Amino acid sequence: MAGAIAPNKRLCERYPEAGGEDYIFMPQHPDRATAARIFARQFNALLEETGLKTDPVLRTERSIYSLRHTAICMRIILSHDQVNIFNLAKNAGTSVEQIERFYAKNLPLSAEMAKNLQSFGEQ
């Protein structure tokens, strides 16, 4: 995706010895469970510092996992409901049912989504 190009270039400059299969975040930590805990702690500290820990609408606590939720929802929203939900589920390592049940349940039914529900795709 276009938005990932500049951050990826910065990471490549920061870790010039990294190869194509190396980890993007904290590649110096071979123990990925430790790296994940460090990253989660840093993210939680950022949420606390900025006053963003609690979602004001849903009244839920945000966590590192919230980024996954945001990414899936934004993909649906920014595609104007043109994203293939089956491909999105496969790419995200989840199911269509999980996306509908946990991620998309709070998204409003847009005009584009209603139109797409009535179509068989472009001919």
N, C-alpha and C positions, 0 to 999 in steps of 0.2 A: 504494500500500500504506500502511496506517495508520502504520507505523514511519517513513515518509519525510516525514510532514506537518510535524512540529516542525522537523527540520533544514532542510526547504525554506523554512519561514517565516523561520528565522534567516538563510538566504542571501538571501532577498528583502529583509529589513531591512538587511542589509549592503550590498546592491547595489540600492537603490531605483530607479535609472534603467534597470535591466536589463529587456529585453523578453522575450516568450515564447519566442523562438528563440535567445536568447543562451546562452552556455555557463554551466554551473552553477559549475564550478571554474575559478578563475583567469581570469575573463572579460576582465581587462585585458590579457592576452597574446593578440594576434591570431595569432601563430605557434603553432599548436596542437601542433606537434612539440616546441617548446621548453617549452611548458606541461606536456606529458606527461612530458618528461625531469625537470623540476623536481619534479613530483608524485611520480614514481617514486623520485627521490633522497630526498625527504622521507620517503616510506613505508619505504624501505630503512633509513634512519637510525632510524626508529621501531622497526622490527623488531630491529635490532642493539641499540638501547638497552634494549629490554624483554626481550631474550633469546628472541625468538620467530622468529628468522630460519630455524631448521631445524625442520621438522615431526618430532616425536619418534617418531611411529608409522611414517610412510612414509619417513623419513630423506631428505626432499627439501628443497631451499632454497625458501623462500617469496619471492614477488615481488608486484608490483602485480597481476599476472595472477592470482595466487592468490585475489583478491577475486572474480573472475569465477567461478572454480571453486566457491568457497564459496557464492556467491549461487545458482548453479544447483543445487548439492547441497541447500542449505537449503530451496529451493523444493520439491524432491522430498520431502524428509524432513518438513517442517512441514505439507505438504498431506496427510500420511498416505497418500501414493501415490495421491491423487485428481487430481493435476495431469495435464493432458493433455500428454504428452511431445512431441507434434507441435507444439502451440501454444507450448510452452516453447522448443523448438528454433527455431521461426520468430521468436519474440520476441527470443531471444538471438543471432540471426544465425548459427546453426550448424545441424547436422543431428542427427537422432535417433541416427544411427550414432556421431557424435562424442560426444554425451552419454553413450551407453552405453559407448563405448570409453575415454573419458578422464575423464569426470566421475563417472559412477555405478558404475564397476567396483569400487570399494572400499566401496560401500554394502551393508549387510547386507540379505538378502531378508527383509522384514518380513511379519508375518501379513497386514497390509492389502494388500501387494503380491501375495502369493500368492493372496489372495481375488480381487483385481481381475483377475488373469491368467485366472481361471476364470469371469469374468462378462462379459456383453455390455452392461453399463451398466444404470442404473436405468430401469425401465419406468414 
